[in-house]
Amino acid sequence: MANENKSDYRLIRNKLVIQNDEGVVLPAGTPVYIKSNSNGTVLIGKADSDSVSKMPAIGITQSRVDINQDVEITIGGFFDVSIGGLTGAAAGNNLYVASGGGLTTVEPSGEVQSLGKILTANAAGTVALETLIAFGGASAGGGGGASEFIALDDTPAAYDGANSGFLVAQNSGNTAVEFIDPATVGTTTFTGLSDTPANYSGATAGQVVAVNGTTDGVEFIDAPSPVGIDLALVTRDAAFGSAGDHEGTTLSIGTAALTTGTVYMWGPTDWGTANAGAAATADGLMGVATTNTAGGDVLVSGIIQLASVPGSAGDVLYLDTSAGTLTATAPTGSGEIVRVMGYNLDGNRIYFNPSQDWLEIV
C-alpha cells in the first residue's frame, strides 16, 4: 500500500494504492470502503449508503479500475475527476455516498456520509461533470456544513433554518440532530432536563415532572404520595366532592367487604363494624372505609367526606352505639363507651382521629 502526497498546480491530494475486490469494474469517482486485508494488500469494495457493512467510505477512485487491479484512491485534498449521473449538480453542493454506490448530491435515506463539496463545475446540470472536489468528509473539513450533522464535532457552516441562539437537539425521529428555536420549546414539551416550560395549561400548582407511561417523554402529574406495603400517606389537590374522598393515613389490610363512610375496628384478623355499645367493639384500632371495595383502603387518621355528618361544624364526634356510625352526642347508657373519634369540619367532611383513650359508663 503506497501513500503519496501530490501537488499539481492548485490541486493537492493524499492517495493510497490498494486493490479492487468488488468483483466488478469500478468507474472513476467511486467511493470505496475497506473490505479486508490479504497478505498485506488492502482490499476495497464499493461503498453503499444502504449497507452499514459497506460504510464508511475511506476515499474515492481516481480512474476506472478493473477487477483485482491495484487502484489509487484519493483520501483527502483537491482534484479533478469526471463524475457521471449527478443531474443538477452545481458548485456548492455536498457530495454523499449514494444508495447502491457512487456519488450523489442528494442526502440518502440510509447511512449518511458527506465526502466533500463541489467547488467548481462546468455545464452544471448535465450527467457528466468535470468537477473539483474538496474531499475529506466532515471531520476533515471538506464535508458537512449544510443542514446536516455528520459527527458530534461537525459544525454546519450555514443553515437557512437556523438563527443566532438556536439550540441543537435530537429530532423527533431519534435519527439525527437538528436546530430548534428555544422560543418554540418550554410550552407543552421538554427539550432536556434543564428545560423549564414557560406555561402548561394541563398543569396545576404543586405538580411534578415525571416520565410518562410510554417512557418516550415527560409529563406533569400530581405529586406522588408515599405508599408502602400496608400503609400510604394520601394527599390530594382536587376539591372534596364525593363520599369517600379523603386524604391522610390509610391502611390496606384485611379482606372484609367494606361500605364507604362506615366506621370499623380491627381485630383479631380483619375489620368489623364498630359501635359504642361495649368495649369489645369500641376499644381497638379504628378506621373509616374510603370505598365499597372488599379489602379496600381504610382511613385511620385524616380528612374524609361522608354522605352526611351529625352535628354542626366544629362539633366533637363520638363513636355511636349504632354499628359503624358517628354521633355528635356522647353515649350515656350503662356499659356504653365514650370515645372521641374526631370533629365535624364542614360540607359533610370530618377530621377523623380516634382518641387512644375511652371511658366506659357504669
Summary of the structure (lengths in Angstrom):
residues: 362
radius of gyration: 39.1
end to end distance: 110.6
largest distance: 119.7
contacts: 1060
relative contact order: 0.07
helix: 4%
strand: 39%
